[in-house]
Amino acid sequence: MNCRSLEEFWPVYVSQHSKPTTRRWHFAGTLSALLSLLLALVLARWPFLLLAPILGYGPAWCSHFFVEGNSPATFRHPLWSLLCDLKMFALMLTGQMNREIKRLGKRPVLHAF
């Protein structure tokens, strides 16, 4: 995978998250990490800063290993992976992720969580 830009990496990232369950675990992890960061700032409880990456990456990585059956993109492209995760989170939050999958030429697989 020789992506030269974030725009080139995005379709690869989406293909690595083909199963809805994987995307849901990423969403839950990202939401937990963001809430942990918010708590750290609002309550000035700095241990929440240490908890944020564990809450964010833990569920995401487990979903790659046990649901998707692939290796997390974080290992190869940490910054692009983080940015794409935030983009996927925003698209899921606004209900636009399935449309994005279709735009990229991939059909969303509908499963029960």
N, C-alpha and C positions, 0 to 999 in steps of 0.2 A: 504494500500500500504506500504509494509515493504521492501523497496529497501535498500540494504546494500552497494551499490556502484553506481557510475555514469553509469557504463555499464549496470547495472540492471535497472536503472532509464530511460535511453534513450528510450527503446521501449514504456514505459508508457508515457513518454513525447510526443512521436510521436503520440500515440493513442489519446492523448488529443488535438491534432492539426490535426484532420482527414479531415477537410474541407479546400480546397485551399484558400478560402477567409480569413480564420483565419490565415493561414501561410503567406499570402500576407500582412495582417495588421501587423503581427509580423515583417516581413521584413521591411516594411515602418517605423515602430517604432524604430527598431534597427538601421536602417540607419540614421534616424533623430537624435537619441541619439549619435551615433558615430560622426556625423557631428558636433553636438553641443559641444561634448568634444574636437574635433579638433579645432573648433573656439575658445574655451576657452583657449587652449594652444597656438595657433598661434597668436591670437589677445590680449592675456592676459586679456580677458574679463570674469571675474570669474562668473558673473550671468549665463553665458552659462552652467556652471557646475550644477547649480540648475535646469536649464531647461532640461538637459539631461534625468534624470529619468522620468520626466513628459512626455517628447516626446517618450521615450522608452516604458514605462509601460502603458500609457494612451490608445493608439490604441490597444495594445495587450490585455489588460484587457477588453476593450469594445468588442473586437472580441470574447472573451470567453463568456461573458454574453449575447451578442446579436446575434452572429453567431453560435458559437459552442454549446452554451447552457450548459456550465460547469463552474467550478470554476478554476481560474488560479492556476497552480502548484506552483507559487511563494509563495502562502500563506502557503503551507506545506513544501516545499523544496526550499528556496530562492536561495541558492548558486547553487545547481544542476540545478535549472530551468534557471538561468542566463547562466550557462555554456552550457546547451543544446540549449538555444536560440541562442547563438553565433555559435554553431555547425550547427544548422538548417539554420541560416543566411548564413554561408559559403557554405553549401550544395546547398542552393537556388541560391546563387551568381554564383556558378560554374555549375549549371544545373544538380546537382546530387541528389536532394531531392526525386524526383519520384522514382529513382532507389533504394534509401534507403528505401522508403516506401514499395516497392515491396520486397526488401530483408527481411524486417521484417514481410512479409506476409500480408501486407495490400495493397489494390489496390488504387491508387490515384483516387479521384473523379474529373472529369474534368468539371468545370463550367466556365462561363464567369465571370469576375471580376465585 
